[in-house]
């Protein structure tokens, strides 16, 4: 997302329960989501969000799939962010760009402040 200076979704606790032999399951993931984006006035906003993904799973053809996902937001905080030039690495300085060549790991453009 090129409009974000930084975006990170960090999965924490991940609990899954398989229901019998019927190919169904359920689970809950906790996530901490952190973003920095423009305030539209030349500054930056820091956004911290705590969320839970409440999932139902099903097994089809030997593969587990998502049957349903509900996202619950437990906490959100936004405040002005102090960002200076060089705070965020650009592609040339990011080790994963050099080490991982598959398109799965490709990233969008980084916005510099």
N, C-alpha and C positions, 0 to 999 in steps of 0.2 A: 504494500500500500504506500505509494510514493508520497502521500500527504502526511504520513507519520514519520517523525524523526526517529522514534523507536517504538517497537511493538514486541512484547514478549508474553506468551501464555505459558505458564509454568504449572504442569500437572503435579499435584501433591499426592495425597492419599487416593488410592484406587482400589475399591473393594468390589469383587464380583462374586455372585452366587449362582451356581448352576442348579436348575430345578429338575431333579430326577434325571431320567434317561430320555426325556421328551424333546430335547433340543431347544430348551428355553433357558434364559437366564436373566438376571437383573443386576444392576450395579450402580455405584455412585462414585464420581470423581470430584475431588476438590481441586480448584485451580486458582492461582493468583495471576491476574492479568495486569500488565503495566504498560502504559502508553505515554508517549510525549508527542503532542501535536500543536499546531499553530493556534493561537487565540484569535487570529484574524486581524490583529492590530500591531503586528510586528514582534509579539512575544510568544511565549510557549506555555502550554498547560501540561501538568503532570496528572495523569489519571491512574488511580489504583482501584482495582475491582477484584473482589473475592466472589467466586461463583462456584456452583455445584452443577454437574451434569448428571441427571438422573436418567438411567438408560434401561431399556428392555432389549434383550438380544434373542436371536433365533438362529438355529443351525439349519442350513440348506446346502445339500450337496457336499457335506463334509466341511463347510466353511461357516464360521460364526459371522453374523451380520447384525447391524443395528436395526431393530424393529421400531424403536421410538426413542426420542431424546427430548427431555424437558430441561431447560436451563433455569436455574434459580440464582438470583443475585442476592448475596448475603450482606455485602458492604460495598460502598463506592465513595471515593474521596477524590475531589479535584481541587487543585491549587496551582497558582502560578509557579512555573519552573524556571530556574536559573540555568540557562544553557549558554555555553561559550563555544567559540570556534574550536574544533578539534575534540569536542566532547564525545562525539560518535565516530567510530571508525568508518573509513570509506572502504570500498572494495579492495583497493590495493593493499590495505593494511590488515585485512581480515584473513586469517590463516585458512579458514574453510573454503574460501574461493580457490585457493591454490591446491588444496588437498582433495576436494570433492568436485568431480567434473560432471557427474550425471545431472541432467536437467531438473531432476527432483530437488536438488539443492540450490538451484538458481534463485537469485533474489532480485527484488525490484530495486529501483534507484534509491539511494539514500539522500534525504534532504539535508542540506547543511544550513545552519543558522548564521 
